[in-house]
Amino acid sequence: MGWELERSLQSAGTVVACAREEADLADPRALRELVKRVRPAIIVNAAAYTAVDGAESNEALASRINAEGPGALADAAREQNAWLVHYSTDYVFDGKGGPYTETDATNPINAYGRTKQAGEDAIQRSGCQHLIFRGSWVYGARGGNFLRTILRLARERESIGVVNDQKGAPTWSRTIADVTAAVLVRLDERGYDPALSGIYHLANSGEATWYEFASLIVDETRELRQSSPRVQPITTAEYPTPARRPADSRLNTSRLTSTFGVTLTHWRTAALLCLAELKASGTDT
C-alpha cells in the first residue's frame, strides 16, 4: 500500500513519504512530533498491524498500532487543521449480512477487527476532518498477501486447499492508491468541504470466494511453471485458524462512487493486471 500510494499521490501534490523509523504507529508521541515538523495539509496513514491471526495473541500491540497510533495522528491533524486519510477493513463487520453499507452496525469477530474498529472510533472522536476507507481482501505485487502466498504455494505443492465459503471482493492495492489520489483531487476541487468527511467503502467491484480468487491466480500463471497444482475448494471448518473470519465481507461502495465520481474496476480485471505486471517482471511467478 505504501509503495502504491507514494506513486499515485504524486498527482495530488508533494509527497513526503516516511519510513517506519520516522513514523512508528506504536509510538504516538513521535507521530505527533512528526506532524508538527512536516506540517502536512493531508496525512495519509498506510500502516497497520495486519497479521490477523497474530493479533489474537498480540492484541495489545495491534491496538497500539491500529487504534492508538491513528488516534494520535487524528489529534495531530486536528491541531494542524489537516485532513487524515486512514484505511480500515471489512473485518469490522461480523460477516452475517453483506454487502455492508457505511451506516451498518459493526461487530468485529476477531482481535484484528476490534483494533481496527477502535482506530475508526478514535479518529471520529478526535474531531479532525478525515476520510476513512474500508477495504477488503487487499493484495498486491509487493509485501505479504494472499496473491503472493498462492504463487509461492503453486511452485511448492501439487494440491492447494482454499476456502470456498467466505465471499468478498479481492482488492488490488493499486486500485486503493489510485482512487485515493482521485478522491483527494476532487476534495481539493470542492474546497475541502467538511461535509465530505467520513467513512467510505473502497473495494474492487464484483465478488468472489478465496477459492475462486486462488483459481484465477494459478490458472493465469500456469504457463510459467513446469506443472501446476490442483486448487481444491474446502470449507472454513476444514481450515481452522486462530482468528475467525467473516463469511460475507462484501462492501457496498455506492457512497464512494456517487460522492466522488470514481470508477471501481472489477476484481477480476484488477487481478489480471496485477498478474500481468508480475509476469512481465518475472517476480514471484
N, C-alpha and C positions, 0 to 999 in steps of 0.2 A: 504493500500500500504506500509506504513512504517513498519508494523509488518512483512509482507511477505518479504520485501526487507532485513530486518535485518536477517531473517532466510536464505534466498537464497544467499546473498552476502558473507556468511562465506566461500564459496568455492572459492571466488575470492581474498580473502585477509583479513587482520584485519579490522574489522568494528568498527567505533566509532559512535554510534547512539546517536543523540542529540534530546532532547525533545523540545517542543515549547518554553519553558522558556529559553533555551540556544540558539535556532535558530529561532527567530521570524522573519518571512519574511516581516513583517510590519516595521521592524527596520533595515534598510540596514547597518547602522554603526556597529551595534552589529554583523551582519553577517560577515562583513569584519574582525572584530577583532577575531571572532571565527576561521575563516580560517587561519589567521596569527598564532594563538595559536596552532591549531591542525596540520597544515602543511600537509594536505592530498595529496595523489597522484591523487585521484579521489574524486570529490564531487558529491553525489547523492541527488538530491532535490526531495523528495517525498511529499512535502507540497504544498498546493494550496488553494485558495478560490474557492470552488466547488459548492456553492449554486447558481445554475443557475438562478433561479427566484429572489433570494435575491440580486444578482448582479445588477438587473435592478434599484433598489433603493439605492444600496450601491456601485456604480461603482468606486468611489474614493478609498474605502477600498480594493475592489477587485483588482484595478490597483496597489495599493501598494504591495499587496501580490503576484499577478500573473505577474507583469511586473517589478516594481522597485526592489523587492527582488531578483528575478532571475538575473536581471541586475547587482546588487551588487555582487552576487555570481560569476557571469561571470567575472567581473572586478578582483575580488579577485583570481579567478582561473588563469587568465592570469598573474597576478603578481607573483603567486606561481608556475607557469608553471605546473598547474594541469589540468586535464580534468574535464569537468562538464557534468553530466548526468541529463537531465531535462525531465519532462513529460508534453506533451501538449495534444491537443484534436482534435477530428473530428469537433468540433464546430467552428474551424477557417474557415470552408467551409460553403457555403450557402445552400447546400443540393439539388442543382439543377442538378448535373451531376456526381454522383459517379458511379463506385468506383474511388476514387481520388488517384492520384499519388503524390509524394512529390513535383513535379515541377508544379502541377496545381495551378492556381491563387487562393489565399484565398479571402474570402469575408464574414466575420462573420456577422450574422444577430441578434446577441444579445450582451449584455454587457459582459457576461462571455467570449464569443468567442473573443470579441475585446481585453479584457485584456490578454487573453492567447496568442493571436497574437502579442500583444505588448511585451510580455515576450520573445517569439521567436525572435523578431526583436532585442531586447536589447542584447540577448545572441550572436546573429550573428554579431552585431555591435562591440561587445567587443573585438573580435579577439581571444578569447580563443578557445582551442580545445574542441569540445563538441559533445555529442550525444543527440539529441532531439527526443524523442519517442512520436509520436502522437498515442494515444489510443482511444478506442471508447466504450461507454456503460459499464464502469468499475463497477464491483460488487465484493463482497467478503463475507466471513463469519463474518467479523468484520466491525464496523463502520456503518454509514448510507448510504444505497444504495438500488437500485431497488429490488434486490432479497430479502433483509430483510424486505422491506416495503410490498412486496406481501405476504410473510409469515405471517406478522402481520395481514394484511387485511383478509387473509384466515381464521384466527381464529375469526375475529370480524364480518364478513359480510356474507350474503347469496349470494351476487352478486358483482362482481368486473368488472367495465368497463375499458378496456385497449386499448390504441390507436393502431390501426392496419394499419395506412397509413404512418408510419415512419419506415424505414428499416436501419439496420446496423448490427454490429457483437457484441453481448454481449461478454465481455472480462473479464475473471477471473483475479483478482489482482495477484494471484499466477503465472499465465502464464506470466504476465508482469515481475514479480520479477525473475522468473527462466530464462526467456530469457535474461533479463538484465545481470544476472550473467554469462550466457554462452557467451554473446557478450563481456563482459569485459575480460573473459579468452582468447578469440580469439584475442581481441585487444592487450593484453599483448604478445601473441604468435607472433603477427605481428609487434612487436616493437613500438606500439603506433603510427602507421603510420598516419601522419596528413591528408592524403588523405581520411581516413575513417571518418573524422569529418563531421557532417552534420545532416540532418533530416531524420528519418526513421519512417515508419508506422508500428505499433506493435499492432495487434489485433488477437483474435482467428479467425480461418478460417470459411467460410460459411457466411450465412446471415439469418436474422430473423426480424420480427416486434416485437414491445413491447408486443403485444397480444400473439404471438407465444412463446415468452420467458416466459411470465406470465403463460401461459397454461402449459408449461413444469414444472414450479416450483410447481404449485398447483397439477398437476397430480402425480408427483413423491413423494409428501409428503401426499397424500390423506389418506393413511392408518394410519397416526399418529393423525388424528382428528376424532371426532365423526361424523362430517359432513363436506362437502367441498362446497365452493361457486361455482356458475357458473361464468366462466370467459367469458365476453361478448366483442366482438370487437366493438370499436367505432371509430369515426373519430377525427382528431385533432381539428376540429371545435367544436366538442361536448365536448371537454375537454380544455377550454381556460386557458392559463397560462400567467403570466406577461411577460415571455420571449418566443420569437418564437424559435422553434426547427427546425433544418434541416430535410427535408423529406427523404433525402438519405444520410446516414452517412457512407456508405461503404468505406473502405480504401483498396487500393491495397498495399499488403505487400511484393511484389516480390523483391523490392530492399533490404529489410532486409534479406530475406531468401537467396538470391543469394550472398550477400556480406559476410554474417557471417555463412552461412550454418546451420541456426537454423530451427527447425520444429515448426509450429504453429498448435496446437491442434484445432479440430473443436469445435465451440462454444457449441454445444450440449454435447459433451463428457466432456468438461471442466465443464459445469454447473452440470452435473450428478455427477462428482467427488466432486464438492463443496457441493452439497446437501447431498451426502453420508457422507461426513465428519460432516456436521451439524447434520444429523440424528444420527450418532454414538455418538456424544457428547450430544445429547438431547437439543441443543441450538436453540431457536427461531423456533421451528417446531411445 
